[in-house]
Amino acid sequence: MSQHAPTSRTGLATTALGIPSMGRELVTAVCAFRGYPVSSDGIAAHLVAGAFTALDQVPLDVRLYVHDLQDTAENWPALPITLPPTPWQAATLVDDLAALVTALSAAELREAAEGMALTRGEVALASDKPVFARGWRKDGPLPDAATLPQARRDREAELLQTFAHVDPHDWSPEQTDAVRKALLIRLAGLGDGLLRVSALPPAPLDWQADGERLTACLPVPGAPQPLEAQIVAEAIDAHPLISWNDPVWGSTGTAVSRECWRWRVGWRSAEGEFHTDAGSTEASQAAARFGAEQTLAEYAAQAQTVRQRARYRLLVPRQPDTLAMSDPAIVVLGLRSLLEAVCAEYRSEANHPESATGWRVLPHQDENKECSLVAILLDNCYVPCPELGDAANIADPASAAFEDFLRSHAIVLTPPARAYLAGLSQAGPGELPLRQRHEAAMRAVFAVEGEAADLLAADTGPLPDGMAWIDLLNAAALEDFLASTEHDSPQ
């Protein structure tokens, strides 16, 4: 492979993977990154070199997702239906990769397949995809849904069995297309690996072995806990066909992997419990480390606004008394959002009356991880709530300590929302019906001095004709109000 400038895709991948050159070492590293056997010399090496040359032409500002090329190759020449839509560059690149295998004869396809150690599963699955030039065959009636799985297995087994006894010159068009398609998908998979490592700068972490798990931490200024990454190997369930993962022809002498690597990143609670915020599985430990390292680097770069997806807490909490409305992480919680959350609980009780119980206000989370009404409403509003181990876990929602907890995570309550949360505890201690707590909370909202009707309307949307604010104590009227003002609610 020819030498490339340091800013080429292959040059950047070489740096990211920590290898000395862009030749055979790069191919070996990318194969290992994707969990593939290393391609041998001959046609296989020529195809990989051609693929890398094509990918080297991709502008450095073009970003593709992890499996864009492979997903496109599996559907080629049609485009896959993905969300977000697959970039047009992926289709163009797969066209370039397809050109590498389109002109190969059956004998050359077999040699290339053996050189890449294509598995029986790869070829069988490729036979189920749209084929080159001729389009998907629909000869004969399709089997019904009940017999399709067995019919598919029988067809795949017959296709694979024929490969062992038939010379490539005598392959059927279906067999030829299956091998060609499998080669295209493999090249696309290697391309995904190359583009992925060349698109992002190295962000290595200090990984430590913790039993069977690898862990690494990344301290963040101002955060009470560091960002943390974990990697663990997971066994892959064996395929019903024992030979599914065996090479169709020959052997590379490399044991076929029977595991994948799961990575996850997040940070710990006040009690030390790890909370996952992002994660995925990869075909190799190197890819898992890369995914975790890049995710932590991205989080650290946006540390001031990063919130956990499930707990909505800021990675870097704020000082409650200095929180400014200009803070980019600010979220304003209004009364309407709380009323919508209450309605959701009313509907849940109506649909499952047998499980309806009373609602407590404190603590917000008990030893069994059961949550209070306040915590459930906040969670339904995508707002953090105090947990076991937090000082605010036993703070009344009317207290300054409770509001300080919210402000520490850049949550600002509107006056009606503050009054409503405070009013939930005014119904009394213990477990009380939802209706009783809601009525007490709404009366607390109405009792706030200066809480005029126009201020309430600004927070919840205007009352429809014929309705009074006091009507919102009733669950059915509240539901009607929210439905009638859905499009007029404050933004």
N, C-alpha and C positions, 0 to 999 in steps of 0.2 A: 504494500500500500504506500502511495506516495506521501511525502511530507506535507504537512498542512501548517498554515499560520496558527499562532497560539490562540487566535480568536475563532477558529473553526469549531464546528460541532465536535469532531473527533479530538481536537486539541483540548477543548474544555472537558470532555469526558475523561480523557487521560489524566488530567489534573484532579478531577473529582474522585476518580477511582484510585488515585495514588499509584499509578504504574509508570514505568520509565519511558515507554515509547508508544507510538500509535499503530504499530503493526500487529503482529500475532498476539502480543500481550493484551491489546485492547479487545480483540475478538474474544480471547479467553475470559477476560474480566467481565465483559458484557454477557457472555453465555452464562457464567456463574451467577451474575446478578439476576438474570431472568430464570435461573434454575434449569437451564438446558445443558445437555452434554456439549462439549467443545467440538465444533465442526472440524472434520478432517481436511486434508489437502484435496486438491483436484477440483471438481465442479462445485462441491459444497463451499470450499474456501472462495472460489471465484464468485459465487452468488452472494456470499456475505460481504465480500469486498465491494461488489457492485452496489449492494444495498447501502453500505456505509457511505459510499461515494455520493449516492443520490441524496442521502440524508444530510450530508455535509453542505448541500446547497440551500438548506432551510435557513432563512434569515434568523438571526439570534433573537429578534423580538417576537417571533412566532412561538406561542405557547400552546402545546397540545396536552390533553389530559393523559392519565397513566395508560389507558388502554385504547386510545383513539385509533391508532393504526391497526391494532389487532381486531377490534370490533369492526372496523371498515373492511378489513381483509376477509373476515368471516362472511360478510354480506356481499362482497364484491361480485359482479359489477354494480349491484344496487347499493344504495347508501343505507347505513343502519339508522334506526329511529332511536335517538338518544336524547336525554335531557341533562345538561344543555345540549343543543344540536352540535353534532360533530363538525369541527371547522372544515371549511372547504379544502384547506391545505392537506388534511389527512387523506381525502379522496384523491387529490393530485399525486401525493406521495405513493399511495398504494397502486395507482396506475403505473408509476415508474417501477415499483417492485414487481408488479405483474408482468411488465415487459421483459424482466429478467428470466422468467420461467416459461413464458408463452411459447417461445420458439424451441424449447428443449424437446428432443425426441423422447420416446418412452424409455429407451435404454439410458439416456442421460438423466431422466427424472429418477430412475431407479438408483443410479449411482449417486446422485445428489441426496436422495432420501436416506441411503445407507450412510453417506458421509455426515449427515446431520443427525443420524440416529432417530429418525422419525418413529414415533411409537405407533402401535396398532390402533390405539385410541385416537390419535391425531388424524390418521388416515380415514378411519371409520367415520369420525365426526365430520371431516371435510366432505365425505361422500354425501352427507345430508344437507350440504349447503348449495346455493346456486353455483352452477358450473361454468367453466370458461366457454365463451363464444356461443354455446348452444342454448344457454338459458336453462332454467330448471325443468327437468323432464316431468311430464304429467301423463305419461303413457299408461293407459289402463285405469281402472277405477281405484280410488284411494281406499285404503282399509278404514273401517269404522273406528270410532274412538276406543272401543273396548279391545280391539285387536292390534291397534297401532303400535304399542310398545313392543309386543312380541314380534310383530311383523318387521319392525325396525331392527330388532336384535338379530332376527334371522337373516335379513338382508346384509347387515354389517358382517355377520359371521361368514356368510357365503362369499362376500367380497374379499375378506381378508384371507380366507382359506385358499382362494384361487391364486393369490399372489405367490403362495409357496410352491405352486406346481406349474405356473404358466410363464413362459418367457415374455419379457416386456413387449416384444414385437407382436405378440398375440393378445395383448391386453384389450379388453373392451374399452369403448370410449368412456364409460363410467369409471373404470379403474384408472385410466390415464388422467382423467379430470380430477379424481380424488387425490392422487399423489401430487398433481400440480397445485391443487388448492391447498393441500397441507403444507407444501413448501412455501407458498405465498404467506400463509398464516404464521409460519415459523419466522420467516424473514420480517414480517410486520411486528411480531413479538420482540425480536431483537432490536428492531427500529425503535419501538416504544422505550426499551431500556436505554438505548443510546441517547434519544431525545430527552429523556427524563434526567439523566445525570449531567447532560450538557447544558440544561436550562437553568440549573440552580447551583450556586456556589457551594463549595464544601462547608459543612457546619459540624465538624466532628465533636463528639462528646467523650467524656471519660467514663467508659462503660465498666461496670463492676459486676462480677458474677455473684449472684445471690441464690444459692442452691441451683435449681435448673433455670433460673431466670436471670436475664441481664437487666441492670438498672443504671440509669444515669440521671443526674440532676443538673439543673441550670438555674443558679440564683438570679433573682430579678430585683433590682433596687426598689425598696418600698414594699415588697411583697412579704407577708409573714411566713410563707412557705415557698420553697423553690418550685419551679416547674420540674416535673418528673416524667421520665420515659421508662417503659418496661417492655421487654421482649421475651417471649417464651415460645418454644417449639411445640407444635401440636400435630398429633398423628392424623394422617388423612385416611378416611375410611377406604378399605380395599374395594376395588371395583368388582362387581359380580363375575366378570370375565377375568380370570386370573392373569391372562397374558395381556391385558389391556395396556399396561404400561411398558411392555417389552418392545424393543425395536422390531420393526417389520422385517428388516434384513440386517444381518450381521450384529455386531456388538462393539461398543466403544470401550468395553472393559470397565466402565464406570457404573457403579451401583445406582439404580433408579431411586430417586428420593421418594420416601413415603411419608414425608412430613412437610408442613408449611410453618411459617413463622408469623406469629401475631404480635403486632406492636400496638401500644396505646400510650397516650400522653394525658397528663392532667396535673392536679395538685391536691394536696391533702387538706382535710378539715381540721378544725381546732383539736379534735380528738385523735388526729393522726390517721383517719381513714382515707384511703386513696380514692379519688373520684375521677373516673375516666372522662375526658372531654373529647377525644378524637382517637381513632385507631383504624387498623385494617389488617389484612393478612397478605403476606408476600411469599413468593416461591423460594426465597433464599434469606439467610440471615443478613447478608449484605444489603439487600433491598429493604428489609425491615428496619435496619439501623438507619439507612438513608431516609426512609419515610419519617421515622421518629425524629431524626436530627433536623430535617427540613421543617417539620411542623413546629418543633420547639423554637427554631430560629425565627420563624414567622410570628409566633406568639410573642417572643421577646421583643421583636421590632415594633409590635403594636401593644406593648404591655399596658399602657395607660388606659386602653379602651377594651381590653380582652375580658370577656365574661364567660364563665362556664356555661355550656349549653343547657345542662339539666338543672343547675342550681342558681344560675343567673348572677353569681357573685363575681365581683371584680377581682382580677388577679392582684391589682395594686389598690387596696382600699384607700379612701380619702379621710382627711380629718374633718369630722362633721361640722365643726364650727367655722371652717374656712372654705367649705364647698361653695363654689361659684356657679351661677347659672350658665356661665360660658364654658363650663367643663364639657368636653366633647362626649363624655360618657353619661351625661345627665339623662335620666328617664323621669318624666312627670307622670305620676299616677293620679288619675281623677276618679271621681265618684262613679261615673258611668261604668268604668271597667270593673269596679267592685260589684256594682249591681248586676252586671252581666255574669260575673262569677257566681253570685248568689243564685241567680236564675238557673244556672247550670246545675247547682246542687239541689235546687227545688225539683228540677226535672229528674235528676237521678233518684231522689227519694220517691217521686211519683211512679217511676218505672220499676223500682225495687222496694216497695213498702215493707217487705219482710225484713230487710236489712237496715231500715231506718233506726238510728239511735240518737241519743242526745249529743249536743255539741258543747265542748268545753272551750275556754279561752286560754287557759294556762295549764301546764307549760306548753310551749309551742310544738315541742317534740318530746315524747316520753322515752323511757328506756326501751320500749318495744318499737321505736321509730314511728309510732302513731302520731298524727299531727292534729293540732288544734284547728278550729274553724278559721282563725286568722291566718294561720300558715297555709291552709288549703286555698283560701281566697287569693292570697298573695301569689301562690304558685300558679293558680289559674290565670293570673294577670302577668305571668312571666317576670315575677319580681322575687328577689331572694327573701327568705324568711329565716328567723333564728332557728338553730338546731341545738341538739344536745351537745354541751360543751361550750356553747356561746354564752357569754354573760347575759345577753338579752333574751335568752330562752325562757326566763321567768319574769321578764319585764312586761307589765301591763301595756296594751297597745295605746293607752292614753299617756304613758310616761315618756319623759324626755329620753330615757335610755333606749326605749324601743325606736323612737324616731331617729336617734343618733345611729342606731344600727343601720337603718335604711339609708340615711345620708352617707354613712361610711361606704356604701355601695352605690352612691350617686343616684339614689331614688328620692325624689322630692314629692311630697304629698300636697295636693291642693287642699284648701281649707275644708271643703265638704268631705273629701276622702279622709282627712285626718279626724274629723268629727265622727264619721261613720265607724272607723276602726275603733276609736275610743268608746263609742256607744255599745259595741258588741259585748263589752264586759259589764255594762250597766244593767243588763238584764238579771245579773246575779251570778254566783259561783256555781260550780258543778256542771253537769251535763244537762242542757236545756234544749227544747225543740228549736229548729232553725227559724221557724216563724217568730218565736218569742225573741230570739236574739236580733233578728232583722228589724222587727218593730222597734225595739229599744234603740238600735243604731240609727234608724231613720228619725226617730223623735229627737235624738241627740243632734242630728244634722239640723232639724228645724229649730232647735232651741238656741243655736249659736247666734249671739247678738250680731245683727247686721247681715245675717245670711238671707238676703232678700231674694225674691223670686228670680230676678234677672241674673243674679250670681249663680243660682242653682241651674238655671237654663244654660248658662255659659259652660257649666261643668258637665251637664248630662244631655243637653238638647232640650228644646222647648216642649212644654206640655201641649198635647193635642187639645182641640176644643172639647169642652165637656168634662175635662179631667182636672182634679185638684191635686196638689202635691201630697196631701194626706192619703190619697188613694194608693200611693206607692207602698204603703204598708202591707197591702194585699198582694199575694204572690201572683194571682192571675192578672190583676191590673198592672203590676210591674212588668210582667211578660208582654202585655199589650203595649205598654208605653215604650219599651225598648224596641219592639218590632215596628211601631209606627214612626219612631224617630231615628231609625237606623241610618238613613241617608242624611239626617240633619245633625248628627252627633258631632261634638267638637273633634277636630283633628289633632 
